[in-house]
C-alpha cells in the first residue's frame, strides 16, 4: 500500500508500505474488442515482493488466460477488478492492493507473436509501454509425468527470456498456450516454475466473453529498451517517485526518509 499526505501547498510527503513499484488502477472505458474467448484458465501466481516491514517475501495474484480463436490475453484478475471498479463504479470484492501483476500479454495465435503491455507505475495514469516479440521457444520435452487438476501432464524445460523454466503441460487440452509468455508445447501448460516465480492452474472452463484491449496511452518501445527502462526504475526509484525531488518519500513504519541512493531489489520475470 501507499499513503500520500499533503504537508503544505508546495511539499507532499509520500509514505511507502512496500519497497516495490506501486501500480494503481487504470481506466477501461473505450476499450477495443480484439476477439471472443472460448476458454478461460485461472492460475495462482507467486512472485517476489519487497516489503519495508517484512523484507523479502512472496506475493500472490490470480492470473487469467482468456483464449479466443485468434487472440489470447493473460492478465491479473485483481488489478482488472480494480480497473473495473474505478472505470464503471461496480462493486467487486477484491483486495485494494498496489502490488498486483502489472503486465498484460496478448498472443496472436495465428501469427505467433506477442504484444507485451506494461502499465506505468505510480501516478503516470493510463500510460503503458508496449513491445512486440516472437513466441518462439526451444523446449525440451521429457518423459516425466504428473497430475495437475486431474489432467495427466508431461514435464518440459526451457531457457527463455533470461530464466530456466520447468513446466507441466497436458496433451488432453490441445491449446499451445500457457501462463505469461510460455507457449508452443503440444498442449496447455498447467504449471510453471522458475526461481521465485510460479503459476499453477486452478480452474478451467468454457466461457464466451469479449477479449478487450484498453484504450490507454501506449508508447511503443523495443524489448531491450523496455528492460533497460524497468531496471532504471529499480536502480533510481527516488528520482522517479519524487519526480526529480519534488516530494518527500519515507518509510511509514520507521518514519525515515528514503535518500537519493535508494534502490529497489530487481528480480524481474524477464531479464534478457
ABEGO torsion letter per residue (X at the ends): XBBBBBABAABBBBBBABBBBBBBBBBABGBBBABBBABBBBBBBBBBBBBAAAEBBBBBBBBBBBBBAABBBBBBAAAAAAAAAAAAGBBBBBBBBAABBABBBBBBAAAGBBBBBBBBBEABBGBBBBBBBBABBBBBBBABBBBBGGBBBBBBBBBBGGBBBBBBBBAABBBABBBEABBGBAEBBABBBBEABBBBBABBBBBBBBBBBBBBBBBBBBAAAAAAAAAAAAABAAAAAAGGGABBBBBAAAGBBBBAABBBBBBBABAX
